[in-house]
Amino acid sequence: MDFVIFNGQIAKEEMIEERGDQWKRYEEQGIIEQFACKKTSGVVYDFLVKGFGFTALSIGIALLLLMILAFLGGGGH
């Protein structure tokens, strides 16, 4: 799960690994500092966001499994 969607922040190492071309383009243009985080999201915020993300993912997987069971079981009618 990519938590960038929740807080809009990505670690420098992760940015270089996943979006290397974009990082190189930013370096060439000299605008890396423009996109640097001025302050990071707090520990409590990260915990709540990650908790929400994992809860939503777990509910989605559980619902998928229940749908598969319902289709395989025939629904009783």
C-alpha positions in Angstrom: 0.0 0.0 0.0 1.4 3.4 -1.0 0.8 5.9 1.7 1.7 8.8 -0.6 -2.0 9.0 -1.5 -2.8 10.0 2.1 -0.1 12.5 3.0 1.4 13.4 -0.3 4.9 12.7 1.0 7.5 10.3 -0.3 11.0 9.5 1.1 13.9 10.6 -1.1 15.2 7.1 -1.5 11.8 5.8 -2.5 11.3 8.6 -5.0 14.7 7.8 -6.6 13.9 4.1 -6.7 10.3 4.3 -8.0 10.4 7.5 -10.0 14.0 7.9 -11.0 13.3 9.6 -14.3 11.2 12.3 -12.6 13.9 12.8 -9.9 16.6 13.2 -12.6 14.4 15.7 -14.4 13.9 17.7 -11.2 17.7 17.6 -10.6 18.4 18.9 -14.1 15.8 21.7 -13.7 17.2 22.5 -10.2 13.8 22.4 -8.5 14.3 19.5 -6.0 14.2 21.9 -3.1 10.9 23.3 -4.3 9.3 19.9 -3.7 11.1 19.1 -0.4 8.8 18.6 2.6 8.9 21.6 4.9 7.5 19.5 7.8 6.6 15.8 7.9 3.2 14.5 9.0 3.1 13.5 12.6 3.4 10.1 14.1 -0.2 10.1 15.3 -1.4 11.2 11.8 0.6 8.5 10.1 -0.7 5.8 12.6 -4.3 6.9 12.0 -3.9 7.0 8.2 -2.2 3.6 8.1 -4.8 2.2 10.4 -7.5 3.5 8.1 -5.8 2.1 5.0 -5.3 -1.4 6.5 -8.8 -1.4 7.9 -10.2 -0.5 4.4 -8.0 -3.1 2.8 -9.1 -5.8 5.3 -12.8 -5.0 4.8 -12.4 -5.2 1.1 -10.6 -8.6 1.2 -13.2 -9.9 3.6 -16.1 -8.8 1.4 -14.4 -10.4 -1.6 -14.1 -13.7 0.2 -17.7 -13.5 1.4 -18.8 -12.9 -2.2 -16.8 -15.9 -3.5 -18.3 -18.1 -0.8 -21.8 -16.9 -1.7 -21.3 -17.7 -5.4 -19.8 -21.1 -4.6 -22.5 -21.9 -2.1 -25.3 -21.1 -4.5 -27.1 -18.8 -2.1 -29.6 -21.4 -0.9 -32.3 -20.8 -3.6 
